[in-house]
């Protein structure tokens, strides 16, 4: 991140994905899709943590390159220039949402596709005052409630 001015950054997002113990596979299709987004210049990974919560509630967090479990697989090979943005407090908040016996990935990324537009807003004196995301489950529920069944087929 050293070569990017804060003024030139795109919007920053995060997500946390939880997997049951023994089912976490950060390899294969998931890793390939993330690699494609990075190589295509669509996103830039800023932080990626693997968080485990055992059956007793004990929590461990690992940068992806330090996660010994083979489940990190291809993600370890990306060679991300990570900013390590997630703090210990962030890990505590994430862990509180996890079920015992699970493994999670916490991913923070810059939407590089939007960086030129975001920078132009800032240069014009504008500032972001609201942002949000609508979960796909909410869209599907709204479509089902409206009776627009055709729109949900294949979703």
Buried (B, 14 or more C-beta within 10 A) or exposed (E): EEEBEEEBBBBBBBEBEBBEBEEBBBBEEBBEEBBEBBEEEBBBBBBBBBBBBEEEEEBEBBBBBEBEEEBBBBBBEBEBEBBEBBEEEBBEEBBEEBEEBBBBBBBBBBBBBBBEEBBEEBEEEEEEEEEEEEEEEEEEEEBEEEEEEEBEEEE
